[in-house]
């Protein structure tokens, strides 16, 4: 896993992200977290029939795990909104250069058969369900150029020294 930027701060301060309207390039941020505006409910995405086979679902899980970690922080008391299981003690934003998701999405796909937005799944299929890490000369500029519209500031200000 390639990590472009790391920092540790309390989970409760992460992202005071705001989902205003449809931000189709972000997925895996749920209304049940009570941190996002207009976020979808994870319950809406549970769909055991979404993946045609376990092999495809496993490929998607690998894709989600292989994303580039943009931001990693410690997490306290993170629990699955469906089963109550303790989630990873870290919280990370991942990207493939187009989509942004968090590491908890892996739990929901693996354990609760959460599906994906059609646009996200089509994007994965176009890359043969393999994360293609962009060849980036200036990582900070690349991070700043991602769609950060979920952030209250509208840019990657959570990254120290990003210049954004």
ABEGO torsion letter per residue (X at the ends): XBBABBBBBBAAABBBBBBBEBBAABBGBBAAAGABBGBBBAAAABBAAABABAAAAAAAAAAAAABBBABBBBBBGBBBAAAGBBBBABBBBBBAGABBBBAAAAAAAAAAGBBBBAAAAAAAAAAGGBBBBBBBABAAAAAAABBAAABAAGBBAABBGAGX
